Amino acid sequence: MKKPLITSLSNPLIKQARNLRQKKARRESGLFLVEGIHHVGEAVEAGWDVDAVFYAPDLLTSSFAHDLISRLNITPQPVTPQVMESLADKENPQGILAIVREKQIRLNELMQIKRAVALVSPQDPGNVGTILRTMDAVGADTLFLLDGGVELYHPSVVRSSMGTLFWKPVVQTSFAEFVRWARDRKYQLIGTSAHGDVEYHTLVPQSPWVVVLGNEQKGLSAEQTKACDVTVSIPMQGRVSSLNLSVAAGVLLYQFNQ
């Protein structure tokens, strides 16, 4: 049965959804927002638990969006364009937004993987989402988020991942636990450093491998670098001394995937 149209910005359901813009509400509820036709479609197709879907009939014009609405296993909630704009993170929203339940994946739940990325305390959510998107493009298997940093379900991670968040396993754990897990399974850990052992294009990785990148400000510590089997550098020919984290990850993933 179709639900009645929500027109009030102070409706309790709308206020609950709007609260999920805040980290505290996401952490306490285990829920996060997914905005836009493509992103909601990927969450649904990947089989994630969708608690609610809000849509603005006046804004949804594509046949794909209408097909998505018809395929949901829950009854979507229609809202006015004004209400949708109050929920959306961006101007000119596409007219659909979902509340999705978070997933927590542990190290011992992982299947055999061949190529992966580990980020140590990343600070920029856009970088994390972009790296997930690049991993999907090259066929890398898993992302590890080590020692905290970016909140995995931050809206910018969800948006910049272009839906790949729903398809790639992401494990959040400590650096020490990750190294023990990798050692037990004979993974080659390829660290990154401006003073690496070799230049990146000369290394032939030993499968299975994990590229390990430090955060945007500090890179890998001396202890973390020591835990890697080899470190690689990316030569800089201009005045800059380093690349953006997601750009560096992309360069290495495409090189090592050859």
Secondary structure, 3 states (H helix, E strand, C coil): CCCCCECCCCCHHHHHHHHCCCHHHHHHHCEEEEECHHHHHHHHHCCCCEEEEEECCCCCCCHHHHHHHHHCCCCCEEECHHHHHHHCCCCCCCCEEEEEECCCECHHHCCCCCEEEEEECCCCHHHHHHHHHHHHHHCCCEEEEECCCCCCCCHHHHHHCCCHHHCCCEEEECHHHHHHHHHHCCCEEEEECCCCCEEHHHCCCCCCEEEEECECCCECCHHHHHHCCEEEECCCCCCCCCCCHHHHHHHHHHHHCC
